[in-house]
Amino acid sequence: YPAPFRAERVRGFRPGGPRFDIICHHMRFKLSEVQRVMPNDSFYFSIVRDPGAVAESAFSYFRAAAPAFRNSPSLGAFLAAPERFFRAGQRGNHYARNLQWFDFGLPEPVDPGQIPELLGGLERVFPLVLLAERFDESLVLLRHRLCWPQDSVDLFPHNSRGSAQEVTPEQLRRLRAWNSLDWALYSHFNRSFWRQARAFGLERLRREAAELRRRRGALAGRCLQGGGPVPAGAIAERALRPFQPPGAGAILGFALRPGLPGPERELCRRLALPELPYKDLLERIQFGAKNA
């Protein structure tokens, strides 16, 4: 990343060798390469978020990585004249415009008349795309599509910020306009999500999402010191402290309650573990402690 996904970059892959059961990772999607790693009957899903919220978050989280953001004194100054700061093709600037379109591997620039066909083709690859704004309802639909048990989607939401910048309605409009391809992508999958939600049953979906939140609250009460996310500096165990990107707002994490018994501590620690240490844990399981 940010190059398109390549099978050879997957640890343990070899041409003609066994396929993997699950691949779950950040990537710039390339179907032909993913198909070299995964079986033909794989189920593809992803998630989208309102591009106004994505862009505000990216301005903070990727400030050091994107020259267009780094060279702008503030989000307001960037939105007043984004062309002043943005140079297409400059390394890191994929974070600064249409990031979700980029991550799905869609072509840019693109003729506006081709957008519906491109998104229709993408939907045929990804039969379910979750909505960040309806995360719990998304998890319910995902669980049923994959025939998973109820506790498989018990989780604590990671990577929340201690304080997000307030965005005015006008700034939100400008963010969506600047990220117009992302807005088309998001609007398309928002519609497809609610079609599937209605087919599932809206009242049933509301009931199961409420139960998911109840279970999460109970787990937080059992597992977490303070009952929710806390600043990284308040987390005694270093492995549970989330990565803090340079120049970004503080990313919150989870501190475990002291004195948890062994099996319960292991469950709670898995739920609290940030993404990079969790990746390390999975590598130790897959490849052995000496090779991770």
N, C-alpha and C positions, 0 to 999 in steps of 0.2 A: 504494500500500500504506500502511495496512491497508484501504483501500477495496477493494471487489471490482474485478477486472481490467476495464478498458475499452479497446476497440479504439482509440479516439481518442488514448489515451496512448502508443501505439506510434509511434515516429518513422518517418516514411515511409509510414504508412498513410493511405489515402484511400478513402472508400466507393466500391465498384465498381472499384477499382484492382487491381493484381496482388496475389496472396497471397504470403505468406512461405513459405519451405521449412522453416525451423526456428524455433521460439521456445523458448528455454531461459532461464528467469529465475525469481526469487522472485515469487510472486503469491498473491493470494487468488483462487482459481479461480472462474471463472464461464463455463460451457461456451458459452452463447449468444454471449458476447462474443469468446471465443477463436476460435469458428467464423467470425467475421467477418474474422479475420486469417489463418487457416490453411485449407488445402484440405480438402474433405470426407473424403478418404481418409487423413487424418493419423493417425499412431500416437501415442497418449498414454501416457506413463509417468511415474512419480514415485517417491518413496522415503519410507519410514517408519522410525521408530526407536522402541525401547522408551520409552514415555512417562516412565518413571522416569529414564532417562538424559537425555531431552530436557529435562525439568523441572529437573534439577540443572544442566545446562549453561545453560539459559535464565536461571536465578537468577543466574548469574555474568555471562553475556554481555549480558543485557538489564536488568541491575540499575538502570542509570540511566534506562531508558525506561519501566519498569513501576512505577507507584506501589505496588502490592502488595508488590513485592520491595524497592523503595527504602526503604519505611517499616519493614521488618522488619530487626532487627539481625543475623539469621543465618538460614540455611536451617532449622536445627533449630527456631528460634522461629517461623518461618512455618508449619512443618508441625504444630507443637503446637496452633495455632489459626488456620488460614488465613482463616477468615471474619472474623477481627479486622482483617486487613490488606486483604482483597480486596473491591472494589466492582465489580460487573458493569457494563459499559458505560463505565467510566472510561477515558479515553484512555491507551493503552499497556498496559492490563491484559489484553488478549488474549494477551500473552506469558506471562501468569501462570497460565492454566488452559486445557487442551484446545487447545493451539496448533495441532496438526496438523489437528484437526477444523475449526478456524477457517480454516486455509489451504486446505483442500479445498473451502471454501465451503458446508459443511453447516450446516443450521439449528440454532440454539440459542436458547432451550431446546427440547428435543425429548421427545416421549413415548417412554419406553423400548421400548414395543412397536413403534415405527416404525424402530428402529435397524437390524434385519436387512434391511428393505426398502431403506433409504437406502444401506447399504453394498453390497447387491447391485446397486443401480443405479449406484453409483460404480465398481464393478468392471467393469461393462459399458462404461463410458467409458475406464477405465484397465486394459487387458488385462494389463499387467505393472506391478507395484509392487515396487520393490527393497527389500531389507532392509539398513539401515545396518550391522547386526551381521554380515551376510554379504555385505559389499560386493564382494569379489572374485568370489564365486559369482554375485552379481547382475549384475556387468559381463559375465560369460560369457553368461548367459541373454539379456541385452540385446543383446549383439553378434550372437548367432545370430538373435534375432527380427528384427533390422534388416538382416541379411545384410552386416554390416560386416567389413572385414579385421581380422586379429588385432591389428595395432598401433594400431587406432583406440581401444582402451581402455587403452593405456599411459598412466599418469599418476602424479603424486605426490599423496597425500592432503593437502588443505589444511585450514587452520583448526583444527589440533590445539592444545591448550593445554599450556603448560609444566607445570602441575600442576592436576589436577582434585581436587575435594573428595571425600574418602572418604564413601560413602553406606552406612549400615548396612542390613541386611535389613529392619528395621522402618521405616526412612525410605523405602526403596524401595517397600514395601507402601503406605505413606501417600501417596507421590507418585503411584503408580498409581491409588489410590482417589480422590485429589483430581482426577486427570485421567481420570475413568472413561470419558468419551466417546473420548478418545485410546486408552485401553486396549482398548475395543471395536474401534476402527478398526485398531489394530496387530494384535490377535489375528486379525481377519478376514483381513488381507492377509498375515500370517505363514502362515496355513493355505493361502492361494491360492499363495503363493510355493513352498511345499514340494510342493504338487500338481504345479506346473510343473517343479520340480527332479526329481521322480521320473519324470515323463514324459520329461524330457531324458535321464535316466540319472545316478544319484548318483555312480557311479564315474567316468563321463566328466566330470561336473561337477567332482569333486575333482581330477582330473588336469589339466583346463584351468585351474582356479583356481591350482593349484601352478605351472603354466607362466607364468601371468600374474605371479605374485609373483617368479618367477625373472627374468623380463624387467625388472620394476620394479627389482629389486636391481642388475641389470647397468646399467640407465640411471642409477641413483643413483650407482654407482661411477664412471661416465663423467662425470656432470654436476655433482655436488654436492660442495661443500667440506664435509668432515666426513661425507659419505655419507648425510645425513638432515636432518631439520628442526632449525633453530637459532633462538635468540631473535632478534627483529627487530633489536636493537642490534648483532648480529654480522653483519648483511647490509650490505655496502658500497653496493650499488646501491639508491638510494631507491625506485625503482619496484618492486623485489622485496620491500619491507617490507610485511607485511600490516597492514591496518587494526587498530588497538587500541581496542576499545570502552571508553568511560569506566568505570572502576571494576571492570573484568573482569580475570580472570587473563591473563597474557601469552599472546598468540596467536603461534605459531611460524610461521616461513617457511623459505625455502630460499636459500642463498648458492651462487653458481656457482663452480666451480673456475676459477682464473685460467688464462689461456693457451689456452682452447678455440679451435679453428679456426672460421672464420666460419659455415659451414652447421651444424656441430655446436653452436656457441654459440646459434644461432637456435632449434634444436630444444630445447635444454636450457632456454633462457630462456622459451619458451612453456610448458614443463612447470612451471617454477618461478613463473610470473607469478601473483600473487594475483587474485582475481575482479574487483575494481574496475578495476585497470589493464588486465586482459584485456578487460573491457567497452569501455574506451576504445580499445583496439587494434582491436576488431571494428568500432566506430563509424568509425574512420578508414578501414578497408577498405570499409565499406558506403557511407559518405557523403563521403569525401574528407577530407584532412588539415585543410583550412580550416574545415570544418563540424563537426568532432568536438569 
